[in-house]
Amino acid sequence: MFTAIGRPVPVAAFVLRTHDGPISRRLRSYGLSVERAATTQPQRRFTDHGEQERAVATVTACGEDPTGKESAGYFHTRLHLAR
């Protein structure tokens, strides 16, 4: 995607906490420096209990605390600034 442009392009993206690591690694692979916001924002409610359980497990496996966020019923996003 970025290789077609021929130069690094700044990116600002709200990324689900369940995908924080892979997105940051991918942006860095294009030579971008990635800054992640300390705070999160609610994105949407879970569609069912299974989706919530998977999100809580994934966020926990990534070393993040789902308390008051995914455990409270919402996907949460974090702003990533890449330049």
Secondary structure, DSSP 8 states (H G I E B T S, - for coil): -GGGTSS---EEEEEEGGGHHHHHHHHHHTT--EEE-SS-EEEEE-SSHHHHHHHHHHHHHTT---TTTGGGTEEEEEEEEE-
